[in-house]
Amino acid sequence: MDIPSVFRWILAAFAAVQLLYALRALRPALRAEPGRRVDPWLTFADHVVGAAASVALAAGDLTAFLCASVVLGPILSWQLVRHLRPGGSTGIESRTG
């Protein structure tokens, strides 16, 4: 896979930004209460796997990119399902209260 060097540097910078967002998302994930843990961990996983996909593209490794995409697909799908369900991503309290 032939990616121009300018785009490789852009993808590497994008991966670094995603890792910073992953670090910011880790604290809420670790402190989440029972019943509200899934959304913060999905956000953290989204950023980490997205960074891995960006690094794989920057390196020109199509196999690693496809592996990251296979992992990223269910994460994004589950985030969408949790967002579109009745009550949004507010947790159990919206259904019981």
C-alpha positions as CSV (number, residue, x, y, z in Angstrom):
1,M,0.0,0.0,0.0
2,D,1.5,3.3,-1.1
3,I,0.7,6.3,1.1
4,P,2.5,9.6,0.5
5,S,4.8,10.6,3.3
6,V,2.8,13.8,4.1
7,F,-0.3,11.6,4.9
8,R,1.9,9.2,7.0
9,W,2.9,12.1,9.2
10,I,-0.7,13.4,9.4
11,L,-1.9,9.9,10.4
12,A,0.9,9.6,13.0
13,A,-0.1,13.0,14.5
14,F,-3.8,11.9,14.5
15,A,-2.8,8.7,16.4
16,A,-1.0,10.7,19.0
17,V,-4.0,12.9,19.5
18,Q,-6.2,9.8,19.9
19,L,-3.9,8.4,22.5
20,L,-4.2,11.7,24.4
21,Y,-8.0,11.4,24.3
22,A,-7.7,7.7,25.4
23,L,-5.7,8.8,28.5
24,R,-8.4,11.4,29.2
25,A,-11.1,8.7,28.8
26,L,-9.3,6.3,31.1
27,R,-10.0,8.1,34.4
28,P,-13.8,8.2,34.0
29,A,-13.7,4.6,33.0
30,L,-11.8,3.6,36.1
31,R,-14.1,5.6,38.4
32,A,-17.4,4.6,36.8
33,E,-20.0,3.3,39.1
34,P,-21.7,-0.1,38.6
35,G,-24.4,0.2,35.9
36,R,-22.6,3.1,34.2
37,R,-19.3,1.4,33.3
38,V,-19.9,0.3,29.7
39,D,-20.0,3.8,28.0
40,P,-16.7,5.1,29.5
41,W,-14.9,1.8,28.6
42,L,-16.3,1.9,25.1
43,T,-15.1,5.4,24.7
44,F,-11.6,4.4,25.9
45,A,-11.5,1.4,23.6
46,D,-12.7,3.5,20.7
47,H,-9.7,5.9,21.1
48,V,-7.1,3.2,21.7
49,V,-8.1,1.0,18.8
50,G,-8.6,4.0,16.5
51,A,-5.0,5.1,17.3
52,A,-3.8,1.6,16.5
53,A,-5.6,1.7,13.1
54,S,-4.1,5.1,12.4
55,V,-0.6,3.8,13.2
56,A,-1.2,0.8,11.0
57,L,-2.2,3.0,8.1
58,A,0.8,5.3,8.7
59,A,3.1,2.3,8.6
60,G,1.4,1.0,5.5
61,D,0.5,-2.3,7.1
62,L,-2.8,-3.3,5.6
63,T,-3.1,-6.5,7.6
64,A,-2.7,-4.6,10.9
65,F,-5.2,-2.0,9.8
66,L,-7.8,-4.7,8.9
67,C,-7.3,-6.4,12.3
68,A,-7.8,-3.0,14.0
69,S,-10.9,-2.5,11.9
70,V,-12.3,-5.9,12.9
71,V,-12.0,-4.9,16.5
72,L,-13.2,-1.3,16.0
73,G,-16.3,-2.3,14.1
74,P,-18.1,-3.9,17.1
75,I,-17.0,-1.2,19.4
76,L,-18.5,1.5,17.2
77,S,-21.6,-0.6,16.6
78,W,-22.2,-1.1,20.3
79,Q,-21.7,2.6,21.0
80,L,-24.3,3.3,18.3
81,V,-26.8,0.8,19.8
82,R,-26.4,2.3,23.3
83,H,-26.8,5.8,21.9
84,L,-30.0,4.9,19.9
85,R,-31.8,2.9,22.5
86,P,-34.6,4.6,24.4
87,G,-33.2,6.8,27.1
88,G,-29.8,7.3,25.2
89,S,-26.7,6.4,27.1
90,T,-28.0,7.6,30.5
91,G,-27.8,4.1,32.0
92,I,-30.3,2.1,34.0
93,E,-31.7,5.0,36.0
94,S,-33.7,6.3,33.0
95,R,-35.6,3.0,32.6
96,T,-36.3,2.4,36.3
97,G,-37.1,5.9,37.4
